[in-house]
Amino acid sequence: VQLQAYGGGLVQAGGSLRLSCVVSGRTLGANVMGWFRQAPGKDRERVATINWSGFSITYANSVKGRFTISTDSPKATVYLQMNSLEPEDTAVYYCAAGPSILSLRYWGQGTQVTVSS
């Protein structure tokens, strides 16, 4: 399974960004997709997860109501729509995949999101 994440950038507080993660290769075993982030000096945080049917979604409390995770199966792409961005959202964002939420074993490269105040 190969994951390619993109869409990061610099945005002002209150702005929006959409991250995309394209899945390729042997996708068997990539039933669940997730977005994580890691800010400098902080632990990695799980931001959101979703299965390909879209019926099982989780969000970190810190992003509920602001971020939306979604899938486009024909495009093998997972999105993270981020609205009302805050400086605290600044981090490198990673997408991950695996057979379950507790087993997200495939990782893409990170994409930097910077929110200025």
Secondary structure as GFF3:
##gff-version 3
##sequence-region A 1 117
A	DSSP	beta_strand	2	6	.	.	.	ID=ss1
A	DSSP	beta_strand	9	12	.	.	.	ID=ss2
A	DSSP	beta_strand	17	24	.	.	.	ID=ss3
A	DSSP	beta_strand	32	38	.	.	.	ID=ss4
A	DSSP	beta_strand	45	51	.	.	.	ID=ss5
A	DSSP	beta_strand	57	59	.	.	.	ID=ss6
A	DSSP	beta_strand	67	72	.	.	.	ID=ss7
A	DSSP	three_ten_helix	73	75	.	.	.	ID=ss8
A	DSSP	beta_strand	77	82	.	.	.	ID=ss9
A	DSSP	three_ten_helix	87	89	.	.	.	ID=ss10
A	DSSP	beta_strand	91	98	.	.	.	ID=ss11
A	DSSP	beta_strand	106	107	.	.	.	ID=ss12
A	DSSP	beta_strand	111	116	.	.	.	ID=ss13
###
